[in-house]
Amino acid sequence: HRAFISKGILSPASLIDAILTHEETVRLYDPVTQDEVGWTLRAIREQERAVLARAEAMAAFQDHEVGTQFIRGIAREMTLDDEQVEAMRHVLDVGGLKLLEGRAGTGKSHTLSAIRQAAERDGYEVIGLAPTNAVAQDLRDGGFARATTVHSLLWYRTHAPDHANAQVSEKSIIIVDEAAMLDTVRIDALTQLATDTGGKLVLVGDDRQ
């Protein structure tokens, strides 16, 4: 579209008009003021609805509770503060989907390390995922034996399902760091992956991103 604009084939106003009048466009409105705040596509909106429905079912899943003895033991060993212990208990409580807000300066890496160690002591395989190689490396530096990008895991699941890098079991906890950076397509794929395998999905991020 930028090429068409730069060549004078389309003006910015005509491009916007074409988008807004397209049959696939859905206008978005502020729920309080009812002001128009943007637009999306019908396919994306349907994908978002599918993710929300799947997420509700995953959150209600009555499994994946890590034993309190492992949580208490790691909390003592790593001298977690009250907020970090609460975050740890929330993530490792019953349920197939957990959300954890981890802003800068809150000790997120230390907390994720504690979560990983408690889960591993209870027999879980903990898989660290990230939107970028740099964040995946941070997870590896933090002790995650298996940490990679979201794209890599999904690629192996699609193109080499028998490969070790593609394996996810019902005794897996998938921790996705910087999850707020992921688009709807990746979140859709991850929730579907967790649903198909029975594994637990933990999305960690900053809602201000």
N, C-alpha and C positions, 0 to 999 in steps of 0.2 A: 504494500500500500504506500509506503514511503517513496518507492521508486515512481509510482504513478503520480504522486503529489509533486515530486521534484521535477518531473517532466511536464507538469502542467496539465496532465490528463484528468486529474481529480483535484479539486480544491479541498482544504481541510473541512470546510462546512459541508460540502457535498458528500464527503466520505462519512462524516458523522451521521448525516441524514440517512445515508445508505445503511449504516449499521443499525440505527434506531428503528428503521422501518422494515428490516429484514425479518422474515417469519421465524427465524431461530433465536432472535434477540428477546431477552426478558429484562424489562426495566426493574431496577431495584429502588426501593423507597425506604426512608427512615421510618421505623415503626412508630415514633413519637410525633415527629413533625410532618410526616408524609411527604417530605421533600425528596425529589429524585436524587439519588446519590451515586448512581452508576448503572451498569448493565452487565449481564452475563448471557450465556447461551443456554438453551433448553437442555442440551445434552449434559452440560456441566451441572445444571441445577438438578437433573435427575440423578447424576452421579453423587452429588452431595446428599440427596435424600437417601440413596442406597447406603452411603457411608454411615449416616446417622442411625438408620434402622439397624444396621449390622452392629454399630457401636453399642446401642441399647441392649441388644441381645448378649453381646460379649460382656458388658458390665454386670449383667445379671447372672452370669455363669457362676455357679456355686462350686468353684474349685480353685486350685492354685494358691492356697493359703500356706505360707511358709511358717514353720513352727516357731512359736514365741521364744523358745529356748535359744534358737539360733539368732533371732533378732536381739534379744537381751545380751547374749554373749558378745556379738560383734559391736553393739553399742557401747559396751563397757571397754572392750579392747581398743576401740577407735575414739573413745572419749567424745561421743557426739553430744551436741547440745540438745535441748528439748525440742526445738523446731526440726532439727535433723532427724531425731528419733521418730517424731510424729510423721515426717515425710516417709521414712523407711517403713513404718508400720502401715501407712496408707497404701504404698506400692505393693507390699508383700501380703496384704490382706486378701481375703477371698474375692474373686472376680477375674474375668479374662481381659479387661481393659482398665488401665489406670492412667490418669493424667497427672503430671507433676510440673509445677511452675518453678523454674530454676533461674532466677535472675543473677546477673553478675554480682560477685561479692557475697553470695549467700552460702558458699561452701558446697556448691553443687557437685563438683568432682569428688569431693570427699564423701558426700552422701551417696553418690552413685557407686562408689567403690564399696561402701558398707552394704548397700543393697545387693550388689553382685556377690560379695563374700557370704552373706547370710543365705542367699538363694542356693549358692553352690554347696554349702554345707548341708543343705536339705535335699541335695541330689538333683538340682536343676542344672541344665546347661544354660548359661546366660550369653546371649548374642548381642553384641553392641553394634548398632547401626547409626549412620550419620549421613547428612546430605552431601558432604564433601570429604575428600581424602584427608584434609587437614584435621577435621573434627574426628574422623575415624582414627587417625594417628594419636590424637589426644586420649581417646578411649583405650587404645593399646598401651599408651604410656601410663594410664591409670590402672592397669592390671587386667584388662579384658583380653583373655587369650584369643577370643574370636571376635574381631571387630572389623567391619568393612563398611562400604557405602551401601545405601539403600539400592542404588542402581545395580551394584554388583550382585547382591543377593537375588534381586528380582530377575536379573539376566540369567543367572545359573538356574533358577527355578524354571524358567521358560525354555532355555536352550540346552541345558545339561542337567536334567533333574536327578540323575543318579550320582552326580559329583558330590563329594563331601561338602563343598561350599554351598550346596543347595539344600542340605538337610536341616529340617526343623521338625521337632517332635512335640507331642503333647506335654512333654516334660521340659519344654524350652520356655525361657522368658526373654522376649525380644525388647531390648531397651533402645529407643530411638532418641538420640540426643539432637538438640536443635531442630526438633520436629516442626516448629513454626515456619521453617524455611521450605518445607515440602509443599508441593502443589496437590490439588485434589486427586489427580491421577495416581500419585504415589501413595497417598493416604488410603485411597480406595483399594489399591493393590495390597497394601500391608494389612488392612483389616480383613480382606478376603483371605490372605495367607494365614493369618491367625485363626480365622474361622475354619479353614480347611484342615489345618494341622492340629487344632486344639491347643496351640501354644498361647501364652499370655503376652499381650502387647502393652508396653509402657511408653507413652509419649511424653518426652521431656522438652520443655521449651519456655520461651518468654512470650507472653501474649501481647507484648508491646511491639514485637517485630512485625 
